[in-house]
Amino acid sequence: MFDFFQFCLNSFQSCFSNKPSFHNFVSSLLGFITSPQPDTVSSLVRSLSLKPSCYDQLQKFFKQAQWDLDQINFNLIQLIQSFAPLWTVHDHVVLMGDGCKVPTDAYKFPGLSKEYMESQSASKPNGHFKALNFEELAFLGCHQDEFFPLPVWTRIVAGNEEILEWQGLQRNTQPTQITLDALKILDQIKRSILLVLDRFYLSKTLLETIREYNQSHEEKLDILIRVKKNVKVWTPHPIDPTKKKGRGRPKKKDFYSLSQAFIDYEDQFQKTLVSWNGRRVEVEFLCLDDFYWGDLENPYPLRFVLVKSRKGNSIFVTTDFNLTGKEVVETYALRFQIELSFKNQKEMFGTFNSRFTCQALENFNLKAKKGTPSPASRVKKKDRRKVIETYKAHERYAQIALVAQCICELCRVKENRDPGYRLIYQRTYGKNYSLREMKSYLGDQIKSKIWDKAENWINRILGSKITSIYHPKKMILRSRDRIREIRR
């Protein structure tokens, strides 16, 4: 398995123009795996027992422009496509998308935005707070009836208007940006994609972007979104103006609230059993294809799926008319895997714990009124390069953490194929290993390779960077001597 782990790391060597940059990439990735709970660059240095001078090297590595983040994403997608069992629905690879707001106490982070949240949980902020708003895309893998996420793409999508303008880039809305990123992944894998999103992302620009792409390409991009219960649609036949009653202008189209459809079409619902988070649940569904969403001049034909369950009524919308009601419910239920991915990233890999500050920025004012210029708009022209480097460092830090998570998932899938082998770190005797167990196993294997006197590929990369102060064998001998002194 460790040979496969080495192969995964070497597959990213082509992304770097020189060996020192690749060695820093490997050092940071090994730090994400060996550290119990990574937190900033200093935790990566401590987990590998590196010299203090390596801290400045890694800081420069995340900020330098000698390697391209898009090339890292491309190689990661190729690695996942080669070794991961991806879940497909009607020859469409399932791709999940969502956003993650990361609260922070810092005041000089580029890309900070003012967010709002109402939560009853004590661990989450309540009200207005400053945060980094990340967007993430993840494949859905399936192995031995177990589903797991494979995150491949992340970026900051809010608070970066001025930074993108300095680089000559156009800022898009979050629904449009996540669609464009999904199209980039589609061009790489050359397979049709079913993009599963939350209700926030349904917009006219998203549907227009998808329609323009599907008309000119063989591979298709379809979406599956849960919409609000009070969504209004309209029939394709305009209203006859002569039948107008009362005062006012005649209506151009007949709006219809789908919440009323649960009553009007009550006798047409079909019952079925679906798999919902590992449980068999009985639901009732109805597919409606005779309604449109959008403007009368630019209509969007969609399939609306109405679902009744014990928890209440739900409405789903998709651009793929081949999906049945049962497939829609089961596929959207698997979208919760990306929420579990956020949990693993925060608890085990510290994906969003970067602390890159820029002194050229002014302090972010959370109580600023609407229309107040952002701190980035008041940066001097000579300091813009520093702000851009710091902004990219946050995205690169998060992306390398995603690479570490995906490699651990691939190693876990590879070892699960041998049913007669069990890791000593497995706490429960389940059918498959957990991600935490595989991360602990790889972390201990990496540390044993570091302190092994034999020649290996890790020592060739980290040999000159490791300090001998925290050698584990010396620490054991010191503790034994201390115990002997106490016994005397």
Secondary structure per residue as TSV (DSSP state, phi and psi in degrees):
chain	resnum	aa	ss	phi	psi
A	1	M	-	360.0	-35.4
A	2	F	H	-68.5	-27.2
A	3	D	H	-66.5	-38.1
A	4	F	H	-66.7	-37.6
A	5	F	H	-62.1	-41.4
A	6	Q	H	-65.8	-38.2
A	7	F	H	-63.0	-39.6
A	8	C	H	-63.6	-39.4
A	9	L	H	-70.0	-40.1
A	10	N	H	-68.7	-19.8
A	11	S	T	-68.8	-13.2
A	12	F	T	-98.5	4.7
A	13	Q	G	-67.6	-29.9
A	14	S	G	-70.6	-10.6
A	15	C	G	-80.3	-9.4
A	16	F	B	-120.3	143.2
A	17	S	S	-84.2	-16.6
A	18	N	S	-143.0	162.6
A	19	K	H	-69.6	-40.1
A	20	P	H	-56.9	-38.5
A	21	S	H	-66.8	-40.8
A	22	F	H	-66.4	-37.1
A	23	H	H	-65.8	-38.3
A	24	N	H	-66.7	-36.2
A	25	F	H	-62.0	-46.0
A	26	V	H	-65.0	-39.6
A	27	S	H	-62.3	-45.2
A	28	S	H	-67.0	-37.9
A	29	L	H	-68.0	-40.9
A	30	L	H	-65.4	-33.2
A	31	G	H	-65.8	-37.8
A	32	F	H	-62.7	-33.3
A	33	I	H	-83.0	-40.4
A	34	T	H	-79.0	-27.1
A	35	S	S	-74.1	132.0
A	36	P	S	-60.9	-39.8
A	37	Q	S	-148.3	87.6
A	38	P	-	-59.1	138.1
A	39	D	-	-148.5	102.2
A	40	T	H	69.6	176.2
A	41	V	H	-68.3	-32.7
A	42	S	H	-62.4	-32.9
A	43	S	H	-68.3	-32.3
A	44	L	H	-66.9	-37.2
A	45	V	H	-69.6	-41.8
A	46	R	H	-68.6	-36.7
A	47	S	H	-66.6	-28.8
A	48	L	T	-99.2	3.0
A	49	S	T	56.4	45.0
A	50	L	B	-84.8	164.2
A	51	K	-	-69.7	152.9
A	52	P	T	-59.5	-26.8
A	53	S	H	-67.1	-20.6
A	54	C	H	-69.3	-20.3
A	55	Y	H	-62.9	-45.6
A	56	D	H	-66.8	-34.0
A	57	Q	H	-64.7	-43.3
A	58	L	H	-70.1	-34.8
A	59	Q	H	-60.7	-43.7
A	60	K	H	-69.7	-32.2
A	61	F	H	-64.6	-42.2
A	62	F	H	-70.7	-24.6
A	63	K	H	-97.2	-16.6
A	64	Q	-	-75.9	161.2
A	65	A	S	-107.6	25.0
A	66	Q	S	-88.0	1.2
A	67	W	B	-142.6	149.2
A	68	D	-	-104.4	130.5
A	69	L	H	-70.5	-32.8
A	70	D	H	-64.7	-34.3
A	71	Q	H	-69.0	-35.1
A	72	I	H	-62.4	-44.0
A	73	N	H	-62.2	-41.2
A	74	F	H	-63.0	-46.7
A	75	N	H	-65.8	-35.1
A	76	L	H	-65.9	-41.0
A	77	I	H	-65.1	-41.0
A	78	Q	H	-64.2	-37.9
A	79	L	H	-65.9	-43.0
A	80	I	H	-66.1	-41.3
A	81	Q	H	-65.7	-26.7
A	82	S	H	-83.0	-32.8
A	83	F	H	-122.3	-15.2
A	84	A	S	-96.2	137.2
A	85	P	-	-79.9	96.0
A	86	L	B	-80.6	143.9
A	87	W	-	-85.3	131.2
A	88	T	E	-124.4	150.8
A	89	V	E	-132.8	112.3
A	90	H	T	55.6	48.5
A	91	D	T	63.0	17.9
A	92	H	E	-107.4	125.3
A	93	V	E	-73.6	129.9
A	94	V	E	-80.5	123.1
A	95	L	E	-122.9	124.2
A	96	M	E	-101.8	144.3
A	97	G	E	-136.8	144.8
A	98	D	E	-167.1	171.0
A	99	G	E	-115.9	156.2
A	100	C	E	-136.6	120.6
A	101	K	E	-93.4	120.4
A	102	V	E	-107.3	102.5
A	103	P	E	-65.3	146.9
A	104	T	-	-146.8	155.5
A	105	D	-	-98.5	-1.5
A	106	A	-	-74.7	157.1
A	107	Y	S	-118.1	-10.2
A	108	K	S	-121.8	35.2
A	109	F	-	-90.0	126.3
A	110	P	T	-72.3	136.2
A	111	G	T	97.6	6.1
A	112	L	E	-70.1	143.1
A	113	S	E	-138.2	157.6
A	114	K	E	-89.9	119.3
A	115	E	E	-118.6	165.7
A	116	Y	E	-135.9	138.6
A	117	M	E	-150.2	138.9
A	118	E	-	-114.1	114.5
A	119	S	-	-142.6	144.1
A	120	Q	S	-91.5	-4.0
A	121	S	-	-81.7	137.3
A	122	A	T	-72.3	-21.7
A	123	S	T	-81.7	-10.0
A	124	K	S	-111.2	147.7
A	125	P	-	-70.8	153.1
A	126	N	-	-124.6	122.9
A	127	G	E	100.1	-150.8
A	128	H	E	-84.2	141.0
A	129	F	E	-155.3	160.1
A	130	K	E	-96.5	140.1
A	131	A	E	-157.0	164.0
A	132	L	E	-97.9	123.8
A	133	N	E	-99.5	106.5
A	134	F	E	-99.7	144.7
A	135	E	E	-110.3	142.6
A	136	E	E	-139.6	142.0
A	137	L	E	-121.9	138.2
A	138	A	E	-143.6	137.4
A	139	F	E	-75.1	159.3
A	140	L	E	-108.7	115.6
A	141	G	E	-100.8	155.6
A	142	C	E	-142.3	127.2
A	143	H	E	-146.8	123.0
A	144	Q	T	53.5	50.4
A	145	D	T	61.3	20.9
A	146	E	E	-118.8	128.6
A	147	F	E	-99.4	143.8
A	148	F	E	-151.0	149.8
A	149	P	E	-87.8	149.7
A	150	L	E	-128.4	86.4
A	151	P	E	-67.8	136.8
A	152	V	E	-128.9	-14.2
A	153	W	E	-147.2	135.5
A	154	T	E	-150.9	147.7
A	155	R	E	-160.7	162.6
A	156	I	E	-87.2	131.9
A	157	V	-	-121.4	7.4
A	158	A	S	-143.9	153.3
A	159	G	S	72.2	17.0
A	160	N	-	-122.1	25.8
A	161	E	H	-63.1	-49.6
A	162	E	H	-68.5	-37.2
A	163	I	H	-65.0	-41.3
A	164	L	H	-68.1	-33.8
A	165	E	H	-67.1	-37.3
A	166	W	H	-62.2	-33.9
A	167	Q	T	-86.8	1.0
A	168	G	T	76.3	23.8
A	169	L	-	-106.2	153.0
A	170	Q	-	-97.5	133.9
A	171	R	-	-86.9	126.8
A	172	N	-	-105.4	162.7
A	173	T	-	-67.4	161.1
A	174	Q	H	-60.7	-43.0
A	175	P	H	-61.5	-39.6
A	176	T	H	-69.5	-39.9
A	177	Q	H	-65.8	-41.7
A	178	I	H	-69.4	-28.2
A	179	T	H	-71.5	-42.3
A	180	L	H	-64.1	-38.6
A	181	D	H	-66.3	-37.1
A	182	A	H	-66.2	-34.9
A	183	L	H	-68.2	-34.2
A	184	K	H	-63.6	-40.8
A	185	I	H	-66.7	-37.9
A	186	L	H	-62.9	-39.8
A	187	D	H	-66.1	-24.6
A	188	Q	H	-83.7	-42.3
A	189	I	H	-86.9	-16.8
A	190	K	T	57.8	39.7
A	191	R	S	-139.9	151.8
A	192	S	-	-67.1	149.5
A	193	I	E	-127.5	139.5
A	194	L	E	-108.4	108.8
A	195	L	E	-91.3	118.4
A	196	V	E	-103.5	119.8
A	197	L	E	-129.8	168.0
A	198	D	-	-85.1	172.7
A	199	R	G	-64.5	-18.8
A	200	F	G	-65.7	-26.5
A	201	Y	G	-92.3	-3.6
A	202	L	-	-72.1	119.0
A	203	S	-	-154.6	164.8
A	204	K	H	-71.1	-36.7
A	205	T	H	-65.6	-36.5
A	206	L	H	-63.2	-48.4
A	207	L	H	-67.1	-35.8
A	208	E	H	-67.4	-40.1
A	209	T	H	-63.8	-40.8
A	210	I	H	-67.6	-41.7
A	211	R	H	-65.6	-40.5
A	212	E	H	-64.5	-38.2
A	213	Y	H	-71.0	-44.4
A	214	N	H	-66.4	-26.2
A	215	Q	H	-72.6	-22.4
A	216	S	H	-115.2	5.0
A	217	H	-	-133.5	151.8
A	218	E	S	-76.4	-42.9
A	219	E	S	-75.6	137.7
A	220	K	-	-108.3	151.3
A	221	L	E	-117.3	114.8
A	222	D	E	-113.9	157.3
A	223	I	E	-122.4	156.1
A	224	L	E	-138.3	114.6
A	225	I	E	-132.7	143.1
A	226	R	E	-90.9	129.1
A	227	V	E	-110.3	171.0
A	228	K	-	-71.4	155.9
A	229	K	T	-70.5	-24.5
A	230	N	T	-97.0	23.0
A	231	V	-	-63.2	139.9
A	232	K	E	-108.4	131.8
A	233	V	E	-122.9	177.1
A	234	W	E	-144.1	154.6
A	235	T	-	-81.7	153.6
A	236	P	S	-71.3	-12.5
A	237	H	S	-97.9	118.2
A	238	P	-	-65.1	158.3
A	239	I	-	-78.1	141.9
A	240	D	-	-72.0	117.8
A	241	P	G	-61.1	-25.8
A	242	T	G	-69.7	-19.8
A	243	K	G	-92.2	11.9
A	244	K	-	-69.4	140.5
A	245	K	-	-118.6	140.6
A	246	G	S	84.8	-169.2
A	247	R	S	-90.3	169.5
A	248	G	S	97.7	176.6
A	249	R	-	-74.7	150.7
A	250	P	-	-71.0	144.9
A	251	K	-	-71.4	139.7
A	252	K	S	-81.5	-28.2
A	253	K	S	-148.5	157.1
A	254	D	-	-95.3	102.6
A	255	F	E	-74.1	146.1
A	256	Y	E	-142.2	126.1
A	257	S	E	-84.9	126.9
A	258	L	T	-70.2	-15.4
A	259	S	T	-65.1	-28.2
A	260	Q	T	-74.6	-21.3
A	261	A	H	-67.2	-26.0
A	262	F	H	-64.0	-23.7
A	263	I	H	-95.0	-41.8
A	264	D	H	-70.0	-34.9
A	265	Y	T	-109.9	32.6
A	266	E	G	-62.6	-34.3
A	267	D	G	-81.1	-3.5
A	268	Q	G	-103.1	0.3
A	269	F	-	-70.9	146.3
A	270	Q	E	-112.0	140.1
A	271	K	E	-94.6	142.9
A	272	T	E	-160.3	164.2
A	273	L	E	-103.1	128.9
A	274	V	E	-123.3	158.2
A	275	S	E	-92.5	114.8
A	276	W	E	-124.5	103.4
A	277	N	T	56.0	44.6
A	278	G	T	82.2	4.4
A	279	R	E	-120.3	152.7
A	280	R	E	-93.1	117.6
A	281	V	E	-122.6	138.9
A	282	E	E	-91.1	126.7
A	283	V	E	-133.6	165.2
A	284	E	E	-119.9	136.7
A	285	F	E	-137.5	159.3
A	286	L	E	-149.1	129.7
A	287	C	E	-100.9	127.8
A	288	L	E	-119.7	121.0
A	289	D	-	-114.9	3.9
A	290	D	S	-98.8	13.3
A	291	F	-	-119.9	154.8
A	292	Y	E	-121.1	158.1
A	293	W	E	-130.1	135.9
A	294	G	E	120.2	-157.8
A	295	D	-	-84.5	159.3
A	296	L	S	-67.4	-35.4
A	297	E	S	-76.8	-23.0
A	298	N	S	-136.3	73.3
A	299	P	E	-78.9	154.5
A	300	Y	E	-121.1	106.4
A	301	P	E	-71.6	125.5
A	302	L	-	-134.9	159.5
A	303	R	E	-101.8	119.1
A	304	F	E	-99.7	128.1
A	305	V	E	-114.7	114.5
A	306	L	E	-95.0	130.8
A	307	V	E	-128.2	133.7
A	308	K	E	-113.7	133.1
A	309	S	E	-144.5	-178.9
A	310	R	T	-67.4	-26.6
A	311	K	T	-84.7	-7.9
A	312	G	E	133.2	-168.7
A	313	N	E	-98.6	146.1
A	314	S	E	-139.4	153.3
A	315	I	E	-128.9	128.0
A	316	F	E	-118.8	152.1
A	317	V	E	-133.7	140.6
A	318	T	E	-146.3	152.6
A	319	T	S	-93.0	-5.6
A	320	D	-	-96.7	108.2
A	321	F	T	-79.5	-3.3
A	322	N	T	-84.5	-13.7
A	323	L	-	-75.3	132.2
A	324	T	-	-84.7	169.0
A	325	G	H	-62.1	-39.1
A	326	K	H	-65.4	-42.4
A	327	E	H	-66.5	-34.9
A	328	V	H	-64.1	-45.6
A	329	V	H	-66.9	-45.6
A	330	E	H	-67.5	-37.2
A	331	T	H	-70.0	-42.0
A	332	Y	H	-69.0	-30.4
A	333	A	H	-62.8	-29.3
A	334	L	G	-75.6	-9.5
A	335	R	G	-63.5	-20.4
A	336	F	G	-65.6	-14.4
A	337	Q	H	-63.1	-30.5
A	338	I	H	-71.9	-27.0
A	339	E	H	-68.5	-38.2
A	340	L	H	-66.3	-31.7
A	341	S	H	-64.7	-41.6
A	342	F	H	-60.0	-39.2
A	343	K	H	-64.1	-45.0
A	344	N	H	-64.8	-37.2
A	345	Q	I	-66.5	-37.2
A	346	K	I	-77.5	-35.6
A	347	E	I	-88.0	-38.8
A	348	M	I	-105.9	-35.7
A	349	F	I	-110.5	-12.8
A	350	G	-	57.6	43.9
A	351	T	T	-60.6	-37.8
A	352	F	T	-106.2	22.9
A	353	N	-	-98.0	26.0
A	354	S	-	-70.9	147.0
A	355	R	-	-132.3	53.7
A	356	F	-	-91.0	113.4
A	357	T	-	-107.1	158.6
A	358	C	-	-131.6	117.1
A	359	Q	T	-72.2	-13.8
A	360	A	T	-73.2	-16.4
A	361	L	S	-86.1	148.3
A	362	E	-	-81.8	162.6
A	363	N	-	-64.1	138.8
A	364	F	-	-75.5	124.5
A	365	N	-	-97.3	110.1
A	366	L	T	-71.7	-25.2
A	367	K	T	-95.9	14.0
A	368	A	-	-67.8	145.0
A	369	K	-	-75.7	162.8
A	370	K	T	-66.8	134.4
A	371	G	T	95.6	-6.8
A	372	T	-	-70.8	133.4
A	373	P	-	-58.8	142.2
A	374	S	-	-75.2	162.6
A	375	P	G	-59.5	-32.5
A	376	A	G	-68.5	-27.6
A	377	S	G	-71.7	-17.2
A	378	R	G	-103.1	13.3
A	379	V	-	-79.6	139.7
A	380	K	-	-68.1	153.1
A	381	K	G	-63.2	-33.9
A	382	K	G	-73.2	-18.0
A	383	D	G	-99.6	3.0
A	384	R	H	-65.9	-33.9
A	385	R	H	-62.8	-38.5
A	386	K	H	-65.4	-38.9
A	387	V	H	-66.1	-41.0
A	388	I	H	-65.3	-41.1
A	389	E	H	-63.7	-41.6
A	390	T	H	-67.4	-38.3
A	391	Y	H	-62.6	-44.1
A	392	K	H	-69.5	-27.9
A	393	A	H	-63.2	-37.2
A	394	H	H	-62.6	-43.7
A	395	E	H	-68.8	-38.3
A	396	R	H	-69.2	-39.0
A	397	Y	H	-60.1	-45.4
A	398	A	H	-67.4	-37.0
A	399	Q	H	-69.0	-39.5
A	400	I	H	-66.5	-34.4
A	401	A	H	-64.7	-36.6
A	402	L	H	-64.6	-38.3
A	403	V	H	-61.9	-42.9
A	404	A	H	-62.1	-40.8
A	405	Q	H	-65.0	-43.5
A	406	C	H	-65.8	-38.8
A	407	I	H	-65.6	-39.5
A	408	C	H	-62.7	-39.1
A	409	E	H	-65.5	-41.8
A	410	L	H	-65.5	-40.2
A	411	C	H	-65.2	-36.8
A	412	R	H	-65.0	-41.8
A	413	V	H	-65.9	-39.5
A	414	K	H	-66.0	-39.6
A	415	E	H	-75.4	-27.5
A	416	N	H	-69.5	-13.2
A	417	R	T	-74.0	-15.4
A	418	D	-	-103.1	98.6
A	419	P	T	-70.4	-16.0
A	420	G	T	-88.6	1.3
A	421	Y	-	-112.9	135.5
A	422	R	-	-132.7	135.7
A	423	L	-	-76.3	148.3
A	424	I	T	-73.3	-12.4
A	425	Y	T	-90.5	-0.3
A	426	Q	-	-75.6	114.4
A	427	R	-	-80.3	-31.8
A	428	T	S	-116.6	147.6
A	429	Y	-	-91.1	59.0
A	430	G	-	-85.3	-178.1
A	431	K	S	-74.8	-32.1
A	432	N	S	-125.2	160.3
A	433	Y	-	-82.5	152.3
A	434	S	-	-88.8	163.7
A	435	L	H	-66.0	-36.1
A	436	R	H	-65.6	-38.3
A	437	E	H	-67.0	-41.2
A	438	M	H	-67.7	-38.3
A	439	K	H	-64.4	-40.0
A	440	S	H	-66.0	-40.3
A	441	Y	H	-65.0	-48.0
A	442	L	H	-64.0	-37.9
A	443	G	H	-61.9	-42.7
A	444	D	H	-69.9	-35.7
A	445	Q	H	-65.4	-38.4
A	446	I	H	-66.1	-43.0
A	447	K	H	-65.7	-36.5
A	448	S	H	-67.7	-34.9
A	449	K	H	-69.2	-34.0
A	450	I	H	-64.8	-43.4
A	451	W	T	-92.7	7.3
A	452	D	-	-81.9	132.1
A	453	K	S	-73.2	-18.8
A	454	A	S	-68.5	156.1
A	455	E	-	-75.4	125.7
A	456	N	-	-146.4	169.7
A	457	W	H	-70.0	-26.9
A	458	I	H	-71.5	-40.9
A	459	N	H	-67.2	-30.0
A	460	R	H	-68.2	-26.6
A	461	I	H	-91.4	-43.2
A	462	L	H	-105.0	3.7
A	463	G	G	-56.5	-48.7
A	464	S	G	-80.7	-10.4
A	465	K	G	-94.3	-14.6
A	466	I	B	-83.2	135.4
A	467	T	-	-93.1	150.0
A	468	S	S	-93.3	4.7
A	469	I	T	-69.0	-40.1
A	470	Y	T	-103.2	34.4
A	471	H	-	-63.0	129.0
A	472	P	H	-64.1	-34.9
A	473	K	H	-66.7	-38.1
A	474	K	H	-67.7	-37.2
A	475	M	H	-65.3	-37.3
A	476	I	H	-66.6	-42.9
A	477	L	H	-64.1	-39.1
A	478	R	H	-65.0	-40.3
A	479	S	H	-66.9	-36.7
A	480	R	H	-66.0	-42.5
A	481	D	H	-62.9	-37.1
A	482	R	H	-66.9	-38.5
A	483	I	H	-65.2	-40.2
A	484	R	H	-64.3	-39.9
A	485	E	H	-65.2	-37.9
A	486	I	H	-66.5	-40.7
A	487	R	H	-66.4	-33.3
A	488	R	-	-67.6	360.0
